[in-house]
């Protein structure tokens, strides 16, 4: 690990932290770099968060960018075959259904800004994406999204107290995803 020291003037850069994995051979992959938040202290404690923040503006300049290069991005993914309640650790949840299954989203107040992608991968039944008792979709009165066709998906974000916003539906099937 190496760190750099930025210039001291008004136009100077801040420090730079570089993490680099070892170089591979002619046909080898480079080494991996892992950033791990503090491990949990017990069975009921969460680990710490890792926050990556681009340089904030100091008056006149735009904030820096966060650039990921050199490979794909892997998001948390689970495949479910029965009812499931999402947690703050989830991102993509895919279902293989044999009956009517229910995916319940967490209380929006506890996950503001978090995005969830819910997909009906294999259709043997319907999938109901539900909010908890106090949240609604798109600031309305609906608390359920019903998917009834294989390949349907919905992306939602907790955007306000007691509200999820539907960001997008997949496979051009918006008309058949109903809000109740």
Beta strands, then each sheet from edge to edge (+ up, - down):
strand 1: 2-4
strand 2: 16-18
strand 3: 77-80
strand 4: 84-85
strand 5: 92-96
strand 6: 101-104
strand 7: 115-122
strand 8: 127-130
strand 9: 136-137
strand 10: 144-147
strand 11: 153-160
strand 12: 163-170
strand 13: 178-179
sheet 1: 1+ 2-
sheet 2: 3+ 5+ 7+ 11- 12+ 9+
sheet 3: 4+ 6+ 8+ 10- 13+
end
